[in-house]
Amino acid sequence: MSEETRKSEARIALQKIKEAEEKGKSIIQDAREKEALKVIQDAYDEAKTIKESILTKARAEAEKKKKAIIQKATKEAEKTKQETEKEAASLSKNAEKAISKAVDIIAKKIDKFIEGGTL
C-alpha cells in the first residue's frame, strides 16, 4: 500500500470519526433536551398535584370555618331570640298592669262623673 493510499484511508477514517462524534454529540444533545423537557413536565405535574392538594385542604378549612361561624351565629341568634322573648313577656306583663291600672283609674273617674257630674 502506498503512502498516499494510507493517507487517504486515514483521512476517510478521520472523517468517519468526526462524523461519528458529531452524530454522538447530536444524540447527546437530543437526549439532554428530551430529559430537560421530561424534568420540566414532571415538575409541572408535581406542582399541579401540590396545588390541587393545597386547594382541597383550603376548601375544607374554609368550609370548617364557615360551619363554625354559622353555628356561632345561630347560637347568638337563639340567645337574642330568648332575651327578646323574655323582654317582650316582661313588657307585656308591665303593659297589662298599666292597662289594668288605667282601666281602674278610668272606671273611678266614670263612677265619679256619674255620681257628681264632674271629672
C-alpha positions in Angstrom: 0.0 0.0 0.0 1.3 3.4 -0.9 1.7 6.2 1.5 -0.8 8.2 -0.5 -3.4 5.4 -0.1 -2.7 5.2 3.6 -3.1 8.9 4.0 -6.4 8.8 2.0 -7.7 5.9 4.2 -6.6 7.8 7.3 -8.4 10.9 6.1 -11.5 8.8 5.4 -11.2 7.2 8.8 -10.7 10.6 10.5 -13.7 11.9 8.6 -15.8 9.0 9.8 -14.6 9.6 13.3 -15.6 13.2 13.1 -19.0 12.3 11.7 -19.5 9.7 14.4 -18.5 12.4 17.1 -21.0 14.9 15.6 -23.7 12.2 15.5 -22.8 11.3 19.1 -23.0 14.9 20.2 -26.3 15.3 18.4 -27.7 12.2 20.1 -26.4 13.5 23.5 -27.9 17.0 22.8 -31.3 15.4 21.8 -31.2 13.2 24.9 -30.5 16.3 27.1 -33.3 18.3 25.5 -35.7 15.4 25.9 -34.6 14.8 29.5 -34.9 18.6 30.2 -38.5 18.5 28.8 -39.3 15.5 30.9 -37.9 17.1 34.0 -39.9 20.3 33.2 -43.1 18.2 32.6 -42.6 16.2 35.8 -42.1 19.4 37.8 -45.2 20.9 36.2 -47.2 17.8 37.1 -45.9 17.7 40.6 -46.7 21.4 41.0 -50.2 20.8 39.7 -50.7 17.9 42.2 -49.4 20.1 45.1 -51.7 23.0 44.0 -54.7 20.7 43.9 -53.9 19.3 47.3 -53.4 22.7 48.8 -56.7 23.9 47.3 -58.5 20.9 48.6 -57.2 21.5 52.1 -58.0 25.2 51.9 -61.6 24.5 50.7 -62.0 22.0 53.6 -60.7 24.5 56.1 -62.9 27.3 54.7 -65.9 25.0 55.0 -65.0 24.1 58.5 -64.7 27.8 59.4 -67.9 28.6 57.6 -69.8 26.0 59.6 -68.2 27.3 62.9 -69.3 30.8 62.1 -72.8 29.7 61.1 -73.1 27.7 64.3 -71.9 30.6 66.5 -74.3 33.0 64.7 -77.1 30.5 65.2 -76.4 30.3 68.9 -76.2 34.0 69.2 -79.5 34.4 67.3 -81.2 31.9 69.6 -79.8 33.7 72.6 -81.0 37.1 71.3 -84.4 35.5 70.5 -84.8 34.2 74.0 -83.8 37.5 75.5 -86.2 39.3 73.2 -89.0 36.9 74.2 -88.2 37.5 77.9 -88.2 41.2 77.4 -91.5 41.0 75.4 -93.1 39.0 78.1 -91.9 41.5 80.7 -93.2 44.4 78.6 -96.5 42.6 78.1 -96.8 42.0 81.9 -96.0 45.6 82.6 -98.4 46.8 79.9 -101.1 44.5 81.4 -100.5 46.0 84.8 -100.6 49.6 83.3 -103.7 48.8 81.3 -105.4 47.4 84.4 -104.3 50.4 86.4 -105.5 52.7 83.7 -108.9 50.9 83.5 -109.3 51.2 87.3 -108.5 55.0 87.1 -110.9 55.5 84.2 -113.6 53.4 85.9 -113.2 55.5 89.1 -113.4 58.7 87.0 -116.5 57.4 85.2 -118.1 56.5 88.6 -117.2 59.9 90.0 -118.6 61.5 86.8 -121.8 59.6 87.1 -122.1 60.4 90.8 -121.2 64.0 90.7 -121.2 65.0 87.1 -117.6 66.2 87.0 -114.3 64.6 86.3 
